Amino acid sequence: MLTQHFALRDVTPLTGTTEDVFKTRGRRAFRPPSSPLKGLQRVTMADSFDCVNCKESLYGRKYIQSEASPYCIPCYDSLFSNTCDECKELIGHDARELFYEDRHYHEHCFRCFRCDRSLADEPFTSQDDALLCNDCYCNEFSSKCVACDKVVMPGTRKLEYGGSTWHEGCFICHSCQQPIGSKSFIPDKDEHYCVSCYEDKFASRCTRCKKTLAKGGVTYRDEPWHKECFVCASCKTQLAGQHFTSRDESPYCLKCFGNLYAKKCEACSKPITGFGGGKYVSFEERQWHQPCFTCSQCSASLVGAGFFPDGERILCRDCNSGV
C-alpha cells in the first residue's frame, strides 16, 4: 500500500493595498499679503521676498517653503515633483500622489492594466511591472480548485497533487469526508482516502490477527498473513523465509513436523521427512533413511542390493549365507 502526502502551500498574496501606496505630498502653498510684512512690522518694497530659484518676487503670489527657502509654485513643481509612471507628467504639489516600489502615480493614473479599474482603494499586485486588480489577477494567473471550481485566492492555502489544485478545505477523504490537509493519503483512481479509511475499506486483513496489512506480509493458501503472525503451529517460530510443511491446514516447521508426525527410521530412530531431497527405504511397515539401510551384521549398504529379513534384523546375502 503506497501512501502519499504533501505540505500545504501558501498562495502568494496580493502585494499591495492603499496603506502601502498612498502618499500626500503635504506641501501647503502660502499667499503673503499684498503689502509686505516682516514679522509683525510693515516692510518696504526694498525688502526682497523672491523665489530662490527664478528670483521673481513672491509678493501677492502663492509660494511653498522648503528647507527655509521660498519657491514659486512653477519652480517648486519642476524641481521637486515626481513624474507619474503612467502618464509621464509631473505630479503637482496639490495633487494626491501614490507610490509603489519606487514608482509614482497620480491617483487617477493608478489603475488596473487589464480592466482600467481604479486601484486607489483596492488590493492589487504587480505582474511584469503591470498593476492588476484582484479579479484580473485571479482570472489570469490563479489556479482553480478541482473540487469546487472556484479560484484559489491569493493569500489562502492550497494543495497540489498530480497536476491538480485544491483549497485546503476541499481536499477531503472520499470515505469520511474529513479534510486530509498535509496528512498521508492513498489515491485510488480519481478518489483519495485517508490512511485509516483506506485500510478499513480496501486493505487485506491478516488471517490470524484480523488486523490490516499495511505492507509486506506473506500469502499461504491464498490467504494473507503478517510475517510475525505466520508461525509454526507447534513451536511458534516465524516461518517467513523458512521451509515448512502443513498438516490439517496448519503450518509447521520441518523440525516440529518431523517430531510430531513423521515416521521414525528403524536404525537411528530419527524422523523420516523426505524434505530436502532425502530418500528413504520402506519394507513391511518399516522405514529407513537410505544411509541407514545397512546389513545388521556387517553394516554393508543394502540400497539397490538384495537383502534378507531375519526377525528384527536385515542381512546382506553374504551374512545370511553364513547364518
Secondary structure by P-SEA (a helix, b strand, c coil): cbbbbbbbbbccccccccccccccccbbbbbcccccccccccccccccccccccccccccbbbbbcccccccaaaaaacccccccccccccccccccccccccccccccccccccccccccccccccccccccaaaaaaccccccccccccccccccccccccccccccccccccccccccccbbbbcccccccaaaaaacbbbbbcccccccccbbbbccccccccccccccccccccccccccccccccccaaaaaacbbbbbcccccccccccccccccccccccccccccccccccccccbbbbbcccccccaaaaaac
